[in-house]
């Protein structure tokens, strides 16, 4: 899978996505990441990529020409038409399910917005999807784009050491992940639950399922889809609700 990110600050991406799990996956060829400086595609002699908004108003707006030129040049290097994303507070909120959906595309171009906005003709003439990572405003789309690349790339085969590990993580099954513990057994009078030390795998699995339901019910009840729960899970949830009264 190939990502091409159009940004004013490509060095930000190298610093973050060039390390750790994604950095290793990139070196191993499991994912292809490319970061393009938008100014390289400007036709202005000073390499400007922004201008004052028509109709007046505060701030500057990103011009459409450099972005169109960047997408056109990048697309020439690809065999198939890329799926084009714009990081924008106007977009639909990014989720684990959206990360999985994006796996369908072999080539993704991400446009990072900046300044006070982006020329609407980019949205109308280029963008397939606008994506937001939450209802708040950042100084640019770079941090949001990093989150999207990281979330999608780690789902690719060969990126994680344990291929199925992401299937039990928070949000992957519609629930929060169960609590995790490691050594020592006791720290500051806080002990690891006995069941995790028992070696009884069936009881451990039941405990984890129960804790996952409990954490979701208490911390993120909006995620609970009761109709999707098994009979066993519904019984557990009823018990949790009774305990929390």
C-alpha positions in Angstrom: 0.0 0.0 0.0 1.3 3.4 -0.9 0.6 6.8 0.8 1.5 10.1 -0.7 1.1 13.1 1.7 1.0 16.6 0.4 2.2 19.0 3.1 4.0 22.2 3.8 6.1 20.3 6.5 7.3 16.9 5.2 10.0 16.8 7.8 7.3 16.4 10.5 6.3 13.1 9.0 9.8 11.7 8.7 10.4 12.5 12.4 7.2 10.6 13.5 6.5 7.9 10.8 10.2 7.1 10.2 10.5 5.5 13.6 9.1 2.6 15.6 6.7 0.0 14.1 5.7 2.1 11.0 9.4 3.0 10.4 10.4 -0.6 10.4 7.5 -1.6 8.2 8.6 1.1 5.7 12.1 -0.3 5.6 10.8 -3.8 5.1 8.6 -2.7 2.2 5.3 -3.5 4.0 4.2 0.1 3.4 5.4 2.8 1.0 5.3 6.3 2.5 6.1 9.4 0.5 6.0 13.0 1.7 5.8 15.9 -0.8 6.4 19.6 -0.1 3.5 21.6 -1.6 5.8 24.5 -2.3 7.6 22.4 -4.9 4.5 22.5 -7.1 3.9 26.3 -6.9 4.1 28.3 -10.1 4.8 31.4 -8.1 8.4 32.6 -8.3 8.5 32.9 -4.5 6.9 29.5 -4.1 3.8 30.9 -2.4 0.9 28.5 -1.9 -1.6 30.9 -0.2 -3.4 34.1 -0.9 -6.1 36.4 0.5 -9.6 35.2 0.4 -12.1 36.6 -2.2 -14.8 38.5 -0.4 -12.5 39.5 2.5 -11.9 38.0 5.8 -9.1 37.1 8.2 -6.2 34.9 7.3 -5.0 33.3 4.1 -6.4 30.5 2.0 -4.4 27.7 0.3 -4.4 28.1 -3.5 -5.8 25.4 -5.7 -3.1 25.4 -8.4 -0.2 23.9 -6.3 -2.5 21.2 -4.9 -3.9 20.3 -8.3 -0.4 20.2 -9.8 0.9 18.1 -6.9 -1.9 15.5 -7.3 -1.4 15.4 -11.1 2.3 14.8 -10.8 2.0 12.2 -8.1 -0.7 10.4 -10.0 1.6 9.9 -13.0 3.8 7.7 -10.8 0.9 5.4 -9.9 -0.6 2.5 -11.9 -4.2 3.1 -10.6 -6.2 6.2 -9.8 -5.4 7.2 -6.2 -8.0 7.6 -3.4 -7.7 11.3 -2.4 -8.3 12.4 1.2 -8.4 15.9 2.6 -7.7 16.4 6.3 -10.4 18.8 7.3 -12.5 19.7 10.4 -15.5 19.5 8.1 -14.9 15.8 7.4 -16.5 12.8 8.9 -14.8 11.6 12.1 -12.1 9.0 11.6 -12.6 5.7 13.2 -11.2 2.2 13.4 -13.8 1.0 10.9 -12.8 3.8 8.5 -9.2 2.7 8.8 -10.2 -0.8 7.8 -12.2 0.6 4.8 -9.2 2.5 3.5 -7.3 -0.8 3.2 -9.3 -1.4 0.0 -7.2 1.2 -1.8 -3.7 0.5 -3.0 -2.8 4.2 -3.4 -3.9 7.0 -1.1 -3.0 10.7 -1.4 -3.6 12.8 1.7 -3.8 16.6 1.4 -2.9 18.5 4.6 -4.8 21.8 4.9 -3.3 24.8 6.6 -3.9 28.5 7.2 -7.6 29.6 7.4 -8.8 27.1 4.8 -8.4 25.6 1.3 -9.8 26.8 -2.0 -13.1 25.0 -2.4 -12.3 24.0 -5.9 -9.8 21.4 -4.5 -12.7 19.8 -2.6 -15.0 19.9 -5.6 -12.5 18.8 -8.2 -10.0 16.5 -6.5 -11.1 15.1 -3.1 -12.9 11.8 -2.6 -13.3 12.1 1.1 -12.8 14.8 3.8 -11.7 13.3 7.1 -11.5 14.8 10.6 -9.9 13.2 13.7 -12.3 15.1 16.1 -14.3 18.2 16.7 -11.4 20.5 17.4 -9.1 22.7 15.3 -5.4 22.1 14.7 -2.9 24.5 13.1 -2.7 22.2 10.1 -3.7 18.8 8.8 -0.2 17.2 9.5 -0.9 15.7 12.9 -4.3 14.4 11.7 -2.7 12.9 8.6 -0.1 11.1 10.7 -2.8 9.5 12.8 -4.6 8.2 9.7 -1.5 6.8 8.1 -0.4 5.1 11.4 -3.9 3.7 12.0 -4.2 2.2 8.5 -0.6 1.1 8.0 -0.5 -1.0 11.1 -3.4 -3.1 9.8 -1.4 -4.1 6.7 0.0 -7.7 6.6 3.6 -7.8 7.9 3.5 -4.6 9.9 2.6 -6.0 13.3 4.7 -8.9 14.6 1.5 -10.7 15.7 -0.8 -10.6 12.8 -4.0 -10.9 14.8 -3.1 -8.6 17.7 -5.1 -5.7 16.3 -8.3 -7.7 16.3 -8.5 -7.6 20.1 -7.5 -4.0 20.6 -9.8 -1.2 21.6 -12.5 -0.4 19.0 -11.6 -3.4 16.8 -14.6 -5.4 18.0 -16.8 -2.5 19.0 -15.6 -2.6 22.7 -12.8 -1.1 24.7 -9.8 -3.5 25.3 -9.6 -5.3 28.6 -7.1 -4.1 31.3 -3.5 -5.2 30.9 -0.9 -6.0 33.5 2.8 -7.0 33.6 5.5 -7.5 36.3 5.7 -7.0 39.2 2.7 -8.9 40.7 2.3 -6.2 43.3 3.2 -2.5 43.2 2.3 0.2 45.7 -0.2 -2.3 47.3 -1.9 -2.8 43.9 -2.0 -6.4 42.8 -2.5 -8.1 39.5 -5.9 -9.9 39.5 -5.5 -13.5 40.7 -7.3 -14.9 37.6 -4.4 -13.7 35.4 -1.9 -15.6 37.5 -4.0 -18.8 37.6 -3.0 -20.2 34.2 -6.7 -21.2 33.6 -7.1 -19.9 30.1 -10.9 -20.3 30.0 -11.4 -18.2 33.1 -8.9 -15.7 31.9 -10.8 -15.3 28.7 -14.1 -14.8 30.5 -12.5 -12.2 32.9 -11.1 -10.3 29.9 -14.5 -10.3 28.1 -16.2 -9.1 31.3 -13.7 -6.3 31.9 -13.9 -5.2 28.3 -17.7 -4.9 28.6 -17.4 -3.2 31.9 -14.9 -0.6 30.8 -17.0 0.1 27.7 -20.2 0.4 29.7 -18.6 2.8 32.2 -16.2 4.8 29.9 -17.8 4.7 26.5 -21.4 3.6 26.7 -22.0 5.2 23.2 -20.0 2.3 21.7 -22.2 -0.5 23.1 -24.4 -2.2 20.5 -26.4 -4.6 22.6 -28.0 -6.3 19.6 -24.5 -7.4 18.4 -23.6 -9.0 21.8 -23.8 -12.8 22.3 -26.1 -14.3 24.9 -23.2 -14.7 27.2 -22.1 -11.1 26.8 -25.6 -9.8 27.4 -25.7 -11.8 30.7 -22.4 -10.2 31.6 -23.7 -6.8 30.7 -26.8 -7.2 32.8 -24.6 -8.2 35.8 -22.4 -5.1 35.2 -25.4 -2.8 35.1 -26.7 -4.3 38.3 -23.3 -3.9 40.0 -23.1 -0.2 38.9 -26.5 0.8 40.3 
